[in-house]
Structure formats: structure tokens, C-alpha cells
Amino acid sequence: MNVLPYSGKRRQGAAGAGDEGKLLGIYLNDHLAGATAGTQRAAHLVRATRGSALSRALGPVAAEIAQDRTALVDLMRKVGVPTRRYKVCAGWTGEKLARLKGNGRLVRRSPLSTLLELEALRLGVEGKAAGWQSLRRLCATDERLDPVLLDRLLERARRQQATLEEWRTRQVEATLAAGAG
């Protein structure tokens, strides 16, 4: 058993043992809910903008976001954290409900929808990066976590953030600046 920094408590071997394991399970399942929503949102945005430069740029990002979700599920399995289906369902349902938000148009897609979806994805990837950073900090006290994998996932999240920010900025100019004039 290892001593956890700042807590004075000893880390239990299994993720389900002790308060630390329970909290890690909640944390990872909350991130899984977000990853589920993010995967759905990215795929939806690629489909909704099919044939555009945005769709071509986001296709690889959407694929990586799905791969990141799979990496999270694999990591959870490795550390012994069970998947909470109700949280996965909540993430999936929340993403579907978010599509119902009014966008100023009744029948067709608004350019504002694209901007808001890019912003939601950008925030989601930022949260994912924070999650990878948190897990990376635990590598010193939890040998089940792979620092090389987490570094790779964190770097990929940073690249995703850069791509999303570039396209979000373009969408701001195309949508809001055009509407202001």
C-alpha cells in the first residue's frame, strides 16, 4: 500500500476498496458520461456539416474523441472500476436533449447551432484534458495507471482543443460578425 499525498491515508489495492476507490469510481464514471455525450455530439456535428471543410476537419477529431472514450473504458476496467450504465445513459440522453435547444430557426439548421456545438465540444475536450491531467498526477501513487498512455491522451486532447478553437473562431466570424453588419 502507498501513502496518498496530502491525505495521510493508505491507498487500497482495489479501486472499490476504501473511500479513495469509491471516489475514483464516481470520478471516472462522471467522465464516461461526458465522453459519451461528447462522442455523440462530435459525430452529430460531422454529419450535420457533411460535405463542408468543417466536416472534413472535424471527422478525424470525432474519431479521436470516440477512441478516447474507449481508452477511458479500458482504463476503468484496468483499475477495477465498473461502468455505471445509468451515467452512460444520462450522458447519451443529455446530448440528445441539448439538440432541442432553440436556434432561431424552426425547420432547418441555424449557423448558430454549429457555433454552439463547437463551443460545447471545446468545453468537453477541455474537461477531458483536465481528467487526463488528474489521472496523470495519480501515477506516482497508483501503479495501475500508465503515465505514457495518459501523456499521449493529454497531448491528443490538446491538439483537439486547438482544432476546435480554430473552427470555433471561424464560425464566430461567419455567424456573429456577418449578422452584426
C-alpha positions, 0 to 999 in steps of 0.5 A: 500500500502507498501513502496518498499525498496530502491525505495521510491515508493508505491507498487500497489495492482495489479501486472499490476498496476504501473511500479513495476507490469509491471516489475514483469510481464516481470520478471516472464514471462522471467522465464516461458520461461526458465522453459519451455525450461528447462522442455523440455530439462530435459525430452529430456535428460531422454529419450535420456539416457533411460535405463542408471543410468543417466536416472534413476537419472535424471527422478525424477529431470525432474519431479521436474523441470516440477512441478516447472514450474507449481508452477511458473504458479500458482504463476503468476496467484496468483499475477495477472500476465498473461502468455505471450504465445509468451515467452512460445513459444520462450522458447519451440522453443529455446530448440528445436533449441539448439538440432541442435547444432553440436556434432561431430557426424552426425547420432547418439548421441555424449557423448558430447551432454549429457555433454552439456545438463547437463551443460545447465540444471545446468545453468537453475536450477541455474537461477531458484534458483536465481528467487526463491531467488528474489521472496523470498526477495519480501515477506516482501513487497508483501503479495501475495507471500508465503515465505514457498512455495518459501523456499521449491522451493529454497531448491528443486532447490538446491538439483537439482543443486547438482544432476546435478553437480554430473552427470555433473562431471561424464560425464566430466570424461567419455567424456573429460578425456577418449578422452584426453588419 
